[in-house]
Structure formats: structure tokens, C-alpha cells
Amino acid sequence: MSAPAMNDLWAQLRSLGSDFTPAQIQATTALMAPLAPRPGPDVEVHRDVVYGPDPRHRLDIFVPSASVRRAPVLVFVHGGGFVMGDKGAPDAPFYNNVGLWAARSGCIGVTITYRLAPAAPWPAGSEDAGAAVRFLHAASERWGGDPNGIFLLGQSAGAVHVAGYVAEPRLHLAPGGGITGAIMISGLYDVARADHNSFNAAYYGEDATRWPEQSTLKKLAETSVPCLYTVSQFDPPEFQRQAAWLVEAHTTRHGRWPRLIQLTGHNHLSSVLQIGSAMDTLGPELLRFIHRA
């Protein structure tokens, strides 16, 4: 893509603003889809591998065609406001882009689908993330993955589920988490101070006395699991506030910021849709974290 075309794309993305509306979602997807990486003979994809008893306990595994051994395993947990979303059909640009990018970067890429609210309320999403970790710890070597090199990557509601796994020891595969690192893109960490809309109510419920225990903010500040966080420049105010509270909690506990990146020029959705594209500013940061964790 030429420099003028890339500049125009950034300008169009910026013009969509920070209001996370159906119109913004549709426009962002239309902008990013043509840039998404496409399947090729260099990546083998194993579709709808079962990792648990529920019909939604399915995952896709993206493996470099060239033989790999003990490669990092990057597990992507999609967003969708707790009530919708999936890992993507075989011909969909998203979230195959994440799996393809991971495999082409020397990792084993995994995209999962999990149970949704309101049928599966808190902490079902984090339980499902844990179930995927346990499955991959037992099975990833057959695809060349390192069972001791599993990273969880979640966006929006997916970041909430990753945070919930990190924060809750009873879900852990092993003491210390059983994962090598966790990456949370535009997450929600303080339920008590979050916007109380229908999406949050579907997952967390309406009982305000439970919101503190459902929050992950303090436990994330105390965890020994290496964590990387991002917030997008054009994330809605809710996610900007959550990132600020995360920084405050971590700084109070440690006297320094957490590893947090602002994704300049991106909105709530483009943050993950960009992965593997010509405008990808997140992928290199993910690889740096994976190889240094």
C-alpha cells in the first residue's frame, strides 16, 4: 500500500471518532477487511477443535506449515459485549487475521469461541479461557507448541475474560497461573465503577453487592503473571477510564506504571482488526512481549 493510501486510511479511521456504535463497527470493519491477511499454503488450519463440553467450546489452531517445535502458543479470546461474537468462519477476515499473523510470526495461533451471557453469566468466560488453557497445555505439543509457553490475548469482553482468569487462582492450571503471559486490549477491570448497561448486566448481573468481587483491578495489580495492556486513542470514555484506574491501582501497589500501550490512531475495534495488516502497529508489540515475558 502506498504512503498516500495509508495516510488516507488513517484519516478515515480517525474520522469515525470514539463512539462505539453499529455505524462505527460497520465502517471500521469495511475499512480493515481488505487489509486482513489471507490464508495460504504456509499456514495449516485445524478448525473447530473441541476443548470442552459446550457446543461453543471450539477453537481453531493455526500452525506454520514449516515444522516448528516448542513454539509459543497465542490464544485469542474475542470480544462482543459478553453476549455475541465468535472466532470467525473459515472464510471470514476476522478473527482469522490473528491466527494467521501468529503462525506467520513463528507462534501457534489459536482463536476460541466461548459461552455467552445471559445464558452463561460471570465467571463463565474466564472459566472457558481456563478450559482452553488446560486443553492446550495437554495437546499443543502435537502441533509443535510449547505447553509451558501459552499466552492469553483478549479484546474488550475477551480482555475481561483473560483478566478474570489471571485474577482468579482457582481457575489456574498451576500455581502462578499456568500461562507465560496475558495481554488485555481495551478491557474492563472495575465492575463497580463501570457503565451499567444491558451488556454488563447480562454478564455480571444487577446485584451491586457482588460487583467488587467480580472486579479484577486489585488482583491484577498483585499478580505475578506478566501482563501487557493496551487502550486505543479512540476508545470510548468508559475504556479510557478503566485504563486510568488500572494505572492508578498498579502504581499504588508498585510505584510504577503497568506495561500499557496507547494504540495511536485506533478505535475500540480496529485495535485487533489491524493485526497482520499493512498498518499493524500492535503485532510488533505483541511479539516483543511474547519473546521477553
C-alpha positions as CSV (number, residue, x, y, z in Angstrom):
1,M,0.0,0.0,0.0
2,S,1.4,3.4,-1.0
3,A,2.1,6.1,1.6
4,P,-0.8,8.4,0.4
5,A,-3.2,5.5,0.5
6,M,-2.1,4.5,4.0
7,N,-2.4,8.1,5.2
8,D,-5.9,8.3,3.8
9,L,-6.8,5.1,5.6
10,W,-5.6,6.5,8.9
11,A,-7.6,9.7,8.3
12,Q,-10.7,7.7,7.6
13,L,-10.3,5.7,10.7
14,R,-9.8,8.8,12.8
15,S,-12.9,10.4,11.3
16,L,-15.0,7.6,12.8
17,G,-14.4,9.0,16.2
18,S,-14.7,7.2,19.6
19,D,-18.5,6.5,19.7
20,F,-18.8,2.7,19.7
21,T,-21.9,2.4,17.6
22,P,-23.2,0.0,15.0
23,A,-22.3,2.5,12.3
24,Q,-18.7,2.8,13.6
25,I,-18.4,-1.0,13.8
26,Q,-19.6,-1.4,10.3
27,A,-17.4,1.3,8.9
28,T,-14.3,0.1,10.7
29,T,-14.8,-3.5,9.6
30,A,-15.3,-2.3,6.0
31,L,-12.0,-0.3,6.2
32,M,-10.0,-3.0,7.7
33,A,-11.3,-6.2,5.9
34,P,-9.4,-5.6,2.6
35,L,-6.1,-5.4,4.6
36,A,-6.6,-8.6,6.5
37,P,-4.1,-11.4,5.8
38,R,-5.3,-14.2,3.7
39,P,-4.8,-18.0,4.1
40,G,-2.0,-19.6,2.2
41,P,0.0,-22.8,2.0
42,D,2.4,-21.5,4.6
43,V,-0.2,-22.0,7.4
44,E,-2.2,-25.1,8.3
45,V,-5.5,-24.5,10.0
46,H,-7.3,-27.0,12.2
47,R,-10.9,-25.9,12.6
48,D,-13.4,-26.4,15.4
49,V,-11.2,-28.5,17.7
50,V,-13.3,-29.4,20.8
51,Y,-11.9,-28.1,24.1
52,G,-14.9,-28.6,26.4
53,P,-18.4,-30.0,26.7
54,D,-20.4,-27.0,25.5
55,P,-21.3,-26.5,21.8
56,R,-19.4,-23.2,21.9
57,H,-16.2,-24.8,23.3
58,R,-14.5,-24.8,19.9
59,L,-11.1,-23.4,18.8
60,D,-9.2,-23.0,15.6
61,I,-5.5,-23.8,15.5
62,F,-3.1,-22.0,13.1
63,V,0.2,-23.8,12.6
64,P,3.2,-22.9,10.4
65,S,3.5,-25.4,7.6
66,A,7.2,-25.5,8.1
67,S,7.9,-27.7,11.1
68,V,8.1,-25.9,14.4
69,R,8.9,-27.2,17.9
70,R,8.0,-25.7,21.2
71,A,6.7,-22.5,19.6
72,P,4.8,-20.0,21.8
73,V,1.0,-20.6,21.8
74,L,-1.0,-17.4,21.4
75,V,-4.7,-17.8,22.4
76,F,-7.1,-15.1,21.2
77,V,-10.4,-14.5,23.1
78,H,-12.8,-12.4,21.1
79,G,-15.0,-9.5,22.2
80,G,-18.7,-8.9,21.7
81,G,-20.1,-7.3,24.8
82,F,-20.4,-10.6,26.6
83,V,-23.5,-11.6,24.6
84,M,-22.3,-12.1,21.0
85,G,-19.2,-12.8,18.8
86,D,-17.2,-15.9,17.8
87,K,-13.8,-16.9,16.5
88,G,-14.8,-16.4,12.8
89,A,-15.9,-18.6,10.0
90,P,-13.2,-20.2,7.7
91,D,-13.8,-17.5,5.0
92,A,-14.1,-14.5,7.4
93,P,-11.3,-12.0,7.6
94,F,-11.7,-11.7,11.4
95,Y,-10.5,-13.3,13.6
96,N,-8.6,-15.5,11.3
97,N,-6.3,-12.5,10.9
98,V,-5.0,-13.1,14.4
99,G,-4.3,-16.8,13.9
100,L,-2.7,-16.3,10.6
101,W,-0.5,-13.5,11.9
102,A,0.6,-15.6,14.9
103,A,1.5,-18.6,12.7
104,R,3.4,-16.4,10.3
105,S,5.3,-14.9,13.3
106,G,6.5,-18.2,14.5
107,C,3.8,-19.0,17.0
108,I,0.9,-21.4,17.2
109,G,-2.1,-19.2,16.8
110,V,-5.4,-20.2,18.5
111,T,-8.8,-18.5,18.3
112,I,-11.5,-19.6,20.6
113,T,-15.3,-19.4,20.9
114,Y,-16.8,-19.4,24.4
115,R,-20.2,-19.4,26.2
116,L,-22.2,-16.2,26.1
117,A,-24.3,-14.3,28.6
118,P,-27.0,-14.2,29.7
119,A,-27.2,-18.0,29.5
120,A,-23.6,-18.2,30.8
121,P,-23.0,-15.3,33.3
122,W,-19.9,-14.4,35.3
123,P,-17.4,-16.0,35.5
124,A,-18.2,-18.3,32.6
125,G,-16.0,-16.5,30.1
126,S,-12.9,-16.8,32.4
127,E,-13.7,-20.4,33.1
128,D,-13.8,-21.1,29.4
129,A,-10.5,-19.3,28.9
130,G,-9.1,-21.6,31.6
131,A,-10.6,-24.7,29.9
132,A,-8.8,-23.7,26.7
133,V,-5.5,-23.3,28.6
134,R,-5.8,-26.7,30.1
135,F,-6.6,-28.3,26.8
136,L,-3.7,-26.6,25.0
137,H,-1.3,-27.5,27.8
138,A,-2.2,-31.1,27.3
139,A,-2.5,-31.1,23.5
140,S,-0.4,-28.3,21.9
141,E,2.8,-30.3,21.5
142,R,1.1,-32.3,18.7
143,W,1.1,-29.1,16.6
144,G,4.6,-28.0,17.7
145,G,3.5,-25.8,20.5
146,D,5.2,-25.2,23.9
147,P,2.7,-26.2,26.7
148,N,4.8,-24.1,29.0
149,G,4.6,-21.1,26.7
150,I,0.9,-20.2,26.5
151,F,-0.2,-16.6,26.2
152,L,-3.8,-15.4,26.6
153,L,-4.8,-12.4,24.4
154,G,-8.2,-10.9,24.8
155,Q,-10.0,-7.8,23.4
156,S,-12.9,-5.9,25.1
157,A,-15.1,-8.6,26.7
158,G,-12.3,-11.1,25.8
159,A,-9.9,-8.9,27.8
160,V,-12.3,-9.2,30.7
161,H,-12.3,-12.9,30.5
162,V,-8.5,-13.0,30.3
163,A,-8.3,-10.7,33.3
164,G,-10.7,-12.9,35.2
165,Y,-8.5,-15.9,34.5
166,V,-5.4,-14.1,35.7
167,A,-7.1,-12.8,38.8
168,E,-8.7,-16.0,40.0
169,P,-6.3,-18.6,41.3
170,R,-9.0,-21.3,41.4
171,L,-9.1,-21.2,37.6
172,H,-5.3,-21.6,37.2
173,L,-3.8,-24.6,35.6
174,A,-0.9,-24.4,38.0
175,P,0.4,-22.0,40.8
176,G,1.3,-18.7,39.2
177,G,-1.4,-19.0,36.5
178,G,-0.1,-21.8,34.3
179,I,0.4,-19.3,31.5
180,T,3.5,-17.3,30.4
181,G,1.7,-14.0,29.9
182,A,-1.6,-12.2,29.4
183,I,-2.5,-9.4,27.0
184,M,-5.6,-7.3,27.5
185,I,-6.8,-5.0,24.8
186,S,-9.3,-2.3,25.9
187,G,-10.5,-4.2,28.9
188,L,-12.9,-3.6,31.8
189,Y,-11.4,-4.2,35.2
190,D,-13.5,-2.3,37.8
191,V,-17.1,-3.5,37.6
192,A,-18.4,-1.2,40.4
193,R,-17.4,1.9,38.5
194,A,-18.2,0.6,35.1
195,D,-21.1,1.8,33.0
196,H,-24.1,-0.3,33.9
197,N,-25.6,-1.0,30.6
198,S,-27.5,-4.1,29.3
199,F,-24.3,-5.8,28.2
200,N,-22.7,-5.6,31.6
201,A,-25.9,-6.6,33.3
202,A,-26.2,-9.7,31.2
203,Y,-22.8,-10.9,32.4
204,Y,-22.4,-9.5,35.9
205,G,-26.0,-9.3,37.0
206,E,-27.8,-6.5,38.8
207,D,-26.6,-7.2,42.4
208,A,-24.3,-4.3,43.2
209,T,-23.0,-6.1,46.3
210,R,-21.2,-8.6,44.0
211,W,-19.5,-6.0,41.8
212,P,-16.4,-5.7,44.0
213,E,-15.7,-9.4,43.9
214,Q,-16.3,-9.5,40.2
215,S,-13.7,-6.8,39.6
216,T,-10.2,-7.7,38.7
217,L,-8.4,-4.4,39.3
218,K,-6.7,-5.1,42.6
219,K,-5.8,-8.7,41.8
220,L,-4.2,-7.6,38.5
221,A,-2.0,-5.2,40.4
222,E,-0.9,-8.0,42.6
223,T,-0.5,-10.9,40.1
224,S,2.9,-12.4,39.3
225,V,1.7,-13.2,35.7
226,P,3.4,-10.9,33.2
227,C,0.7,-8.7,31.7
228,L,0.5,-6.2,28.8
229,Y,-2.4,-3.8,28.5
230,T,-3.5,-1.5,25.7
231,V,-6.0,1.3,25.3
232,S,-6.8,2.8,21.9
233,Q,-6.7,6.6,21.2
234,F,-10.3,6.5,20.1
235,D,-11.6,4.0,22.6
236,P,-14.9,5.2,24.2
237,P,-14.5,7.1,27.5
238,E,-15.5,4.0,29.5
239,F,-12.4,2.2,28.4
240,Q,-10.2,5.3,28.9
241,R,-11.3,5.5,32.5
242,Q,-10.8,1.8,33.0
243,A,-7.2,2.1,31.8
244,A,-6.6,5.1,34.1
245,W,-7.9,3.1,37.1
246,L,-5.6,0.3,36.1
247,V,-2.6,2.6,36.1
248,E,-3.7,4.0,39.4
249,A,-4.0,0.6,41.1
250,H,-0.7,-0.7,39.7
251,T,1.2,2.5,40.6
252,T,-0.2,2.4,44.1
253,R,0.9,-1.1,44.5
254,H,4.3,-1.0,42.8
255,G,5.3,2.7,42.4
256,R,5.4,2.4,38.6
257,W,3.1,2.0,35.6
258,P,2.0,-1.4,34.3
259,R,3.1,-2.3,30.8
260,L,0.4,-0.3,29.0
261,I,0.5,0.9,25.3
262,Q,-1.8,3.5,23.8
263,L,-2.6,2.5,20.2
264,T,-2.4,5.8,18.4
265,G,-4.9,6.3,15.7
266,H,-7.0,3.2,16.5
267,N,-10.5,2.8,17.9
268,H,-12.1,0.1,20.0
269,L,-12.4,-2.4,17.2
270,S,-9.6,-1.6,14.8
271,S,-7.1,-2.3,17.6
272,V,-7.5,-6.1,16.9
273,L,-8.7,-5.9,13.3
274,Q,-5.3,-4.3,12.4
275,I,-3.3,-7.4,13.4
276,G,-1.5,-8.8,10.4
277,S,-2.4,-5.9,8.2
278,A,-0.1,-3.4,6.4
279,M,-0.9,-0.8,9.1
280,D,-0.3,-3.2,12.1
281,T,1.2,-1.3,15.0
282,L,0.2,-3.9,17.6
283,G,1.7,-7.1,16.2
284,P,5.3,-6.0,16.8
285,E,4.5,-5.0,20.4
286,L,2.9,-8.4,21.0
287,L,5.9,-10.2,19.7
288,R,8.2,-8.1,21.9
289,F,6.1,-9.1,24.9
290,I,6.0,-12.8,23.9
291,H,9.7,-13.1,23.5
292,R,10.6,-11.1,26.6
293,A,8.0,-12.4,29.1
